[in-house]
Amino acid sequence: MSKRALLLNAKRIVVKVGTSTLTHATGKLNLYRIEKLVRELADLANQQKEILLVTSGAVGAGMDRLGWKEKPKAISDKQAAAAVGQGILMHIYEKLFGEYGQVVAQVLLTREDTINRKRFLNSRNTLLGLLRHGVIPIINENDVVAWEELKIGENDYLSALVAGLVDADALVILSDVNGVYTDNPANNPAARFLALIEEITPEIEELAGGPGTMRGTGGMYTKIQAGKIAMNSGIPLVIAHGGVDGNIRNILAGQEIGTLFLPKDHKLQTRKCWIAYGAMPQGRLTVDAGAERALQAGKSLLPKGLLSVEGEFEQGNIVAVFGESGKELARGIVNYDHVEVEKIKNAHSHEIAAILGYKHFDEVIHRDNLALLI
């Protein structure tokens, strides 16, 4: 059976559309393409599928209205363009979806909405509530208020977080390329197309270049990172060209379109998805081969297996766990701060009290608070 068959019964679908698909080379909105996209999504909603649209284009729409020819570099200017453009973009979506009898709602997110566990759950509940009422959420990063430390950074990444947040059955990222290639097809005619990615290896990550177009902020790198999130969340992801009519419908019909990122058999629970991808790690722990095997077997991280500690983190922060090879293995909520972990590394659990003068836990990270990325 084709691996694409897992898309046939997808009911809850997240679709991400990039700036390059929504705008012309002039920077102005491509109303023809937006109308085609809306009609296709509305038709899927008519089939009782639950649709969530993650859209770029607010900054571009604002630039056009303000008469700016080049994308601003200053954050305040980007926020100004987004403030102008978000209303324009939402008005267009609301008008077009309304013509097909669909109700939409604007949802703006920032990194803070994923870092904070309570806000993470509130975002999830809001999105699920909208879907229950037959509303199509139109989601964008809140560029108007997001400073660099709060920005999710790219709507590819955001779409994968949203897909995990709502337990989506499929994620489709529409771009200005047909999928993933072994090289940039614009520069290398011999570049080979990859129809299926079953594992994101270092070689796959090396294939990703920089931003794809002047108007978009994301290149293939951010799509590969989105692939990581989707695969670990048990969600199939397809990257396909956004300029081809019917691509979404045909992808969901199981046709060989775009690059399919095959989901892993083990699916991260919503809480562990938040641990793995919702918050930025505040530190880095490197473990030995024995500890790596223990993690793979579903065990907790004990101090004995720790080789090094980097960064300044507090108890309850999320840290990244790496193997000796330099590969990231997991992320988890740490039971001790960086000073304490440095003191107890390579010690047995029964020695913690003698070293610190107290003992909160036997584990540096308990398995219930650990999300494997391998």
C-alpha positions as CSV (number, residue, x, y, z in Angstrom):
1,M,0.0,0.0,0.0
2,S,1.3,3.5,-0.9
3,K,2.6,5.5,2.0
4,R,0.4,8.3,0.7
5,A,-2.7,6.3,1.8
6,L,-2.3,7.7,5.3
7,L,-3.5,11.0,3.9
8,L,-6.8,9.6,2.6
9,N,-8.7,9.8,5.8
10,A,-7.3,13.1,7.1
11,K,-10.1,15.1,8.7
12,R,-8.3,17.8,10.6
13,I,-5.9,19.6,8.2
14,V,-3.5,22.5,8.7
15,V,-2.5,24.3,5.5
16,K,0.3,26.8,5.5
17,V,0.7,29.3,2.6
18,G,3.7,31.5,2.2
19,T,4.3,35.0,1.0
20,S,5.7,33.9,-2.3
21,T,2.4,32.1,-3.1
22,L,0.2,35.0,-2.0
23,T,2.0,37.8,-3.8
24,H,3.2,38.7,-7.2
25,A,6.8,39.5,-8.0
26,T,5.8,43.1,-7.6
27,G,5.1,42.5,-4.0
28,K,1.3,43.1,-4.5
29,L,-1.2,40.5,-3.4
30,N,-2.0,37.8,-5.9
31,L,-5.8,38.0,-5.6
32,Y,-6.3,35.3,-8.2
33,R,-4.2,32.8,-6.3
34,I,-5.8,33.7,-3.0
35,E,-9.3,33.2,-4.4
36,K,-8.2,29.8,-5.8
37,L,-6.8,28.8,-2.4
38,V,-10.0,30.0,-0.5
39,R,-12.3,28.1,-2.9
40,E,-10.3,24.9,-2.5
41,L,-10.3,25.1,1.3
42,A,-14.0,26.0,1.4
43,D,-14.8,23.0,-0.7
44,L,-12.8,20.8,1.7
45,A,-14.7,22.3,4.6
46,N,-18.0,21.4,2.7
47,Q,-16.8,17.8,2.9
48,Q,-16.8,18.2,6.8
49,K,-13.1,18.4,7.0
50,E,-11.7,20.7,9.7
51,I,-9.4,23.3,8.1
52,L,-6.8,25.6,9.8
53,L,-5.0,28.1,7.6
54,V,-1.6,29.4,8.6
55,T,-1.0,32.4,6.4
56,S,1.9,34.7,5.7
57,G,1.5,37.9,3.7
58,A,0.6,40.6,6.3
59,V,3.9,42.4,6.1
60,G,3.8,42.2,2.3
61,A,0.2,43.6,2.2
62,G,1.2,46.4,4.5
63,M,4.3,47.2,2.4
64,D,2.1,47.5,-0.7
65,R,-0.4,49.8,1.0
66,L,2.4,52.0,2.4
67,G,4.1,52.1,-0.9
68,W,7.3,50.5,0.3
69,K,9.4,48.7,-2.4
70,E,11.8,46.8,-0.2
71,K,11.2,44.8,2.9
72,P,12.1,46.8,6.0
73,K,14.9,45.7,8.2
74,A,14.0,47.5,11.4
75,I,11.6,45.6,13.7
76,S,9.5,48.7,14.3
77,D,9.0,49.1,10.5
78,K,8.1,45.4,10.1
79,Q,5.6,45.8,12.9
80,A,4.1,48.9,11.2
81,A,3.8,47.0,7.9
82,A,2.2,44.0,9.7
83,A,-0.3,46.3,11.6
84,V,-1.4,47.8,8.3
85,G,-1.4,44.5,6.4
86,Q,-3.1,42.2,8.9
87,G,-6.4,44.0,8.5
88,I,-6.1,44.1,4.7
89,L,-5.3,40.4,4.5
90,M,-8.0,39.3,7.0
91,H,-10.6,41.4,5.2
92,I,-9.8,39.7,1.9
93,Y,-10.0,36.2,3.5
94,E,-13.2,37.1,5.3
95,K,-14.8,38.4,2.1
96,L,-13.8,35.4,0.0
97,F,-14.6,32.7,2.5
98,G,-17.9,34.4,3.2
99,E,-18.8,34.1,-0.5
100,Y,-18.5,30.3,-0.1
101,G,-20.6,30.3,3.2
102,Q,-17.6,29.8,5.5
103,V,-17.0,31.6,8.8
104,V,-13.4,32.5,9.7
105,A,-11.6,33.8,12.8
106,Q,-8.3,35.6,13.1
107,V,-5.8,34.0,15.6
108,L,-2.5,35.8,16.2
109,L,0.2,33.9,18.1
110,T,3.7,34.7,19.5
111,R,6.4,32.5,20.9
112,E,5.1,33.5,24.4
113,D,1.9,31.6,23.6
114,T,3.9,28.4,23.2
115,I,6.5,29.0,25.9
116,N,4.0,29.5,28.7
117,R,2.3,26.2,29.4
118,K,-1.0,27.8,30.4
119,R,-1.1,30.0,27.3
120,F,-0.2,27.0,25.2
121,L,-3.2,25.1,26.5
122,N,-5.4,28.2,26.1
123,S,-4.4,28.5,22.5
124,R,-5.2,24.8,22.0
125,N,-8.6,25.2,23.6
126,T,-9.4,28.3,21.5
127,L,-8.5,26.6,18.2
128,L,-10.4,23.4,19.1
129,G,-13.4,25.5,20.1
130,L,-13.4,27.3,16.8
131,L,-13.3,24.0,14.9
132,R,-16.2,22.6,17.0
133,H,-18.3,25.5,15.8
134,G,-17.4,25.0,12.2
135,V,-15.1,28.1,12.1
136,I,-11.9,28.2,10.0
137,P,-9.1,29.7,12.1
138,I,-6.8,31.9,10.1
139,I,-3.5,32.0,12.0
140,N,-0.5,34.2,11.7
141,E,2.4,35.2,13.9
142,N,1.6,38.4,15.7
143,D,4.3,40.5,14.1
144,V,2.7,43.7,15.5
145,V,3.8,43.0,19.0
146,A,6.4,40.2,18.7
147,W,10.0,41.3,19.4
148,E,12.9,39.0,18.3
149,E,13.0,37.1,21.6
150,L,9.2,36.4,21.3
151,K,9.0,35.7,17.6
152,I,8.3,32.1,16.5
153,G,10.4,33.2,13.6
154,E,8.8,31.6,10.6
155,N,5.3,30.4,9.7
156,D,6.6,27.0,8.5
157,Y,7.6,26.4,12.1
158,L,4.4,27.9,13.4
159,S,2.3,25.7,11.2
160,A,4.0,22.6,12.6
161,L,3.4,23.8,16.1
162,V,-0.2,24.4,15.4
163,A,-0.6,21.0,13.8
164,G,0.8,19.4,17.0
165,L,-1.3,21.7,19.1
166,V,-4.6,20.6,17.7
167,D,-3.6,16.9,16.9
168,A,-4.0,17.4,13.2
169,D,-4.2,14.5,10.8
170,A,-2.1,16.2,8.1
171,L,-0.1,19.3,7.4
172,V,0.4,20.8,4.0
173,I,2.9,23.5,3.4
174,L,2.5,25.4,0.1
175,S,5.6,27.0,-1.2
176,D,7.2,28.3,-4.5
177,V,8.9,24.9,-5.0
178,N,7.6,21.5,-5.7
179,G,9.2,20.0,-2.6
180,V,12.6,19.0,-1.4
181,Y,15.5,18.6,-3.8
182,T,19.1,17.4,-3.3
183,D,20.2,20.8,-4.5
184,N,18.7,24.1,-5.5
185,P,16.9,23.3,-8.8
186,A,17.1,26.9,-9.9
187,N,20.9,26.7,-9.9
188,N,21.4,23.0,-10.6
189,P,19.4,21.3,-13.3
190,A,20.7,17.9,-12.1
191,A,19.1,18.4,-8.6
192,R,17.2,15.2,-7.7
193,F,13.6,15.5,-6.3
194,L,12.9,13.7,-3.1
195,A,9.3,12.4,-3.0
196,L,9.6,10.8,0.4
197,I,11.6,11.6,3.6
198,E,11.3,8.9,6.2
199,E,14.0,10.3,8.5
200,I,15.6,13.7,8.8
201,T,19.3,12.9,8.8
202,P,22.2,15.4,8.9
203,E,22.5,14.9,5.2
204,I,18.8,16.0,4.7
205,E,19.4,19.1,6.9
206,E,22.4,20.0,4.8
207,L,20.2,20.1,1.7
208,A,18.4,23.1,3.1
209,G,19.4,26.5,1.9
210,G,18.6,30.1,2.9
211,P,15.5,32.0,2.3
212,G,13.9,31.1,-1.0
213,T,12.7,34.5,-2.1
214,M,13.2,38.1,-1.3
215,R,9.5,38.4,-0.1
216,G,9.4,35.4,2.2
217,T,11.4,34.8,5.4
218,G,11.7,31.1,5.2
219,G,13.7,28.8,3.0
220,M,13.9,25.0,2.9
221,Y,15.7,25.0,6.3
222,T,12.6,26.1,8.2
223,K,10.5,23.5,6.2
224,I,12.9,20.8,7.3
225,Q,12.6,22.0,10.9
226,A,8.8,21.9,10.5
227,G,9.2,18.4,9.2
228,K,11.0,17.4,12.4
229,I,8.1,18.7,14.5
230,A,5.4,17.1,12.4
231,M,7.2,13.7,12.1
232,N,7.7,13.5,15.9
233,S,4.1,14.6,16.5
234,G,2.9,11.7,14.3
235,I,1.6,14.0,11.6
236,P,2.3,13.5,7.9
237,L,3.6,16.7,6.2
238,V,3.6,17.4,2.5
239,I,5.6,20.3,1.0
240,A,4.2,21.2,-2.4
241,H,3.9,24.0,-4.9
242,G,1.3,26.6,-4.0
243,G,0.8,27.8,-7.6
244,V,-0.9,24.7,-8.9
245,D,-4.7,24.5,-8.8
246,G,-6.1,21.5,-6.9
247,N,-2.8,20.5,-5.2
248,I,-4.3,20.4,-1.7
249,R,-7.3,18.3,-2.9
250,N,-5.1,15.9,-4.8
251,I,-2.6,15.5,-2.0
252,L,-5.4,14.5,0.4
253,A,-6.5,12.1,-2.3
254,G,-3.2,10.3,-2.0
255,Q,-1.6,11.5,-5.2
256,E,2.2,11.6,-5.5
257,I,2.5,15.4,-5.2
258,G,5.3,17.2,-3.4
259,T,7.6,15.7,-0.7
260,L,6.0,13.6,2.0
261,F,7.6,13.6,5.4
262,L,6.5,10.3,6.9
263,P,5.4,10.5,10.6
264,K,7.0,8.3,13.2
265,D,5.1,5.5,14.7
266,H,5.4,6.9,18.2
267,K,3.5,10.1,18.5
268,L,4.4,12.8,21.1
269,Q,1.6,13.6,23.4
270,T,0.5,17.2,23.4
271,R,2.4,17.9,26.6
272,K,5.6,16.3,25.3
273,C,5.1,18.2,22.0
274,W,5.2,21.4,24.0
275,I,8.3,20.2,25.9
276,A,10.0,19.4,22.6
277,Y,9.1,22.4,20.5
278,G,7.0,24.9,22.4
279,A,9.7,26.5,24.5
280,M,13.3,27.4,23.7
281,P,15.8,25.3,25.6
282,Q,17.6,27.3,28.2
283,G,20.6,25.0,28.4
284,R,22.4,22.0,26.9
285,L,23.4,18.7,28.5
286,T,25.7,16.2,26.8
287,V,25.4,12.5,27.9
288,D,27.5,9.4,27.3
289,A,26.6,6.4,25.2
290,G,25.1,4.5,28.2
291,A,22.8,7.4,29.0
292,E,21.8,7.7,25.4
293,R,20.8,4.0,25.3
294,A,18.8,4.5,28.5
295,L,16.9,7.4,27.0
296,Q,16.1,5.4,23.9
297,A,14.7,2.7,26.2
298,G,12.4,5.2,27.8
299,K,14.4,5.7,31.0
300,S,15.0,8.9,32.9
301,L,18.2,11.0,32.7
302,L,20.3,10.3,35.7
303,P,23.3,12.4,36.8
304,K,25.7,9.5,36.2
305,G,25.5,9.7,32.5
306,L,26.2,13.5,32.2
307,L,29.4,14.6,30.5
308,S,28.9,18.4,30.3
309,V,26.6,21.2,31.2
310,E,26.2,24.4,29.2
311,G,24.0,27.5,29.7
312,E,22.3,29.0,32.7
313,F,19.0,27.4,33.6
314,E,16.8,27.1,36.6
315,Q,14.8,24.2,38.0
316,G,11.8,23.7,35.8
317,N,13.3,25.1,32.7
318,I,13.5,23.1,29.4
319,V,17.0,21.9,28.4
320,A,18.3,20.1,25.3
321,V,20.0,16.8,25.6
322,F,22.8,15.8,23.2
323,G,24.8,12.7,22.6
324,E,28.5,12.5,22.3
325,S,28.1,12.6,18.5
326,G,26.6,16.1,18.7
327,K,23.1,14.9,17.7
328,E,20.2,16.3,19.8
329,L,18.5,13.4,21.5
330,A,15.7,14.9,23.6
331,R,14.4,17.9,25.5
332,G,13.1,17.9,29.0
333,I,12.2,19.8,32.1
334,V,15.2,19.8,34.4
335,N,14.9,19.0,38.1
336,Y,18.0,21.0,39.2
337,D,19.5,24.3,38.1
338,H,22.7,24.6,36.1
339,V,25.0,25.1,39.2
340,E,23.5,22.0,40.9
341,V,23.7,19.9,37.7
342,E,27.3,20.8,37.2
343,K,28.1,19.6,40.8
344,I,26.3,16.3,40.5
345,K,27.2,15.3,36.9
346,N,28.8,11.8,36.7
347,A,27.6,11.1,40.2
348,H,25.2,8.3,41.3
349,S,21.8,9.3,42.4
350,H,22.4,8.2,46.0
351,E,25.3,10.6,46.2
352,I,23.3,13.7,45.3
353,A,22.4,14.5,49.0
354,A,26.0,14.3,50.1
355,I,27.2,16.5,47.2
356,L,24.4,19.2,47.5
357,G,23.4,18.8,51.1
358,Y,19.9,18.0,49.9
359,K,18.1,16.0,47.2
360,H,15.0,17.0,45.3
361,F,14.9,14.1,42.9
362,D,17.0,11.1,41.9
363,E,16.8,12.2,38.2
364,V,18.1,15.2,36.4
365,I,15.1,14.8,34.1
366,H,12.3,12.4,34.8
367,R,11.1,10.3,31.9
368,D,7.6,11.8,32.2
369,N,9.1,15.2,31.5
370,L,11.4,14.1,28.6
371,A,10.5,14.2,24.9
372,L,12.6,12.1,22.7
373,L,13.6,13.5,19.3
374,I,15.2,10.3,18.0
